[in-house]
Structures are given as structure tokens and as C-alpha cells.
Amino acid sequence: SCALPQSAVERLPPERAAALCGDPTAVIADARSPVRFAEGHIADAIHLPCSASGVAASDAFARLAGKRTVVVYGDTTEEALAVAESLRRQTALQSLRVVVLEGGFSAWSSAGLACSSG
């Protein structure tokens, strides 16, 4: 479950997070609801909402295998922190650097950032 964070997760401003987009060892994860994800998300982001469980969660975790960094974002920084914390507690992902996009999706959009490969 997505509890409130106990420890400080690394936070990145949109410009720094965007720099990770071209990195093949990094993954962007959208922590928002399915409706919000469908309305628009950062290109190539995987959907990993707080409510993800079972197949959806294991599918997302499979996409994280072998990666070094995951950038989690939500509508707010807090929404992303809950998912980031649950990721950090996954023993299979202990070597993964989990960071949160500061300011959420709106900060990304207002910074005019895109994130697509090529």
C-alpha cells in the first residue's frame, strides 16, 4: 500500500528529470489515476498508480528490471512520493535509484518539456 513517506526520497526539478529521458537505464513512472494517465502523460512513461497490484504491478516491475533510475511523478509531489516509497521498499529493486519529479506533471507541462526518444 502507499503510505506516507518515512524517509526523504530524492527530488528533481523538471529540467533535471528531463535530462534522464534520453538515458536507456532510466524509466519514467506515472503515479496518477488511469483517467489522468489516459488524458496525457510524459512520453514512454509506464503507468504505476498507487492502486497498482497484481498483474499491473508485476508488469511495471518487469519494465524496471535492469534499470538504474526511476523517476516517479503524479499530479503533485506528494502523490508521487507515496509510490516512490513503495518502490523503495521492494527488495527486488534495492539497487534502483528512485527519484520524484518536483511539482508533478503540471510543473513538467508548464516547463514546456517533452520526453520522447528520437
N, C-alpha and C positions, 0 to 999 in steps of 0.2 A: 504494500500500500504506500501511498505517497504522503509521508508525514512531513512536518515542518523540519527544515534542515537543522542539524545539531552542530555541524562544522561548516567552516567557510569554504564554499566552492569558489573556484577561480571565476572571475567575471571579466568579460572582454567587451569593450565598446564595439559598435558595429563595424567600424573601419578595420579594427584588428581581427575581428571574426571573419570579415570578408577576405582577408589575406590567406585564411586557411582553406578557402573554397577550392583553390587550384591544387591543394595538397591531396594526393591519392591516399594518404594514410589518415585523412580526416573525414568525418561524417557529420552532416548537419541533421539534427533530430528535432522535429516539430512536436511540442508537448501539448498543443491545443486540441480542442474537440474536433471530431470528424467533420462537422459542419464548417468550422473555421478553416480547417486544412483544405477542404474542397473549394472554399472561396478564393484561396490563393495561398501559396507558401513559397519559401525560398527554393529555387530550382534544385532538383536532386535530393531534397530533404526526405528523410524517412519519417513516417508517422509513428510517434511513440507517445501517445497521450498517457496521462496519469492512470487512466482506467484500463490501459492495455494489459491483457492477461492471456494465458493460453497460447494459441497459435499466433496471434498478432505480436505478442511479446517475444516469443521464441524466433519468429521471423525477423523481427527488428534486431534481436541479439545476434542472429546469424549474420546480419549485414555489418555488425560491429566487430566480428571476429577478424583478427589480424590488423585492425586499425589501431592507430596510436592516440588519436584525439577525437572526441565527440563534442560538438557544440550544440547545446540544447537551448531552444528558445520557445517562448509562449507569448501570450498577449501581454504579459507582464513579466518582470524579472522573477517575482515570487512564484508564479506558475511554473516557470522553467526550473527553479531551484528544487522544487519538490521532486520532479522527475530526475534531475541530476543527482540528487541524494540517493534515490532508489537505485540508480545505475551504479553509484559508487559502492553500494552495499552488495552488489552482485560479485560473488567470489570469482566467477569465471572472467570478470572484466577488471581484475585488480590492477593490471598494467595500463589500463586506459586512462588517459588524461581527460577528465570531464570538466568542461567549461560552460558557462552560461552567457548567453547574449544579453548584455546590459540594456535594459529598456524595452526588451521584447521586440516583436515583429514590427510594431509601429515605429520604433526607433530605426530599424533597418530600412523600412519603406521611406521614412522621411529623410534618411541619409541618401536616398536615391541609389541604393546598392542593388545590383543584380548578382546572381550567383549561378552561372551556368558554365559548363565546361565547353571550351572552344567557341 
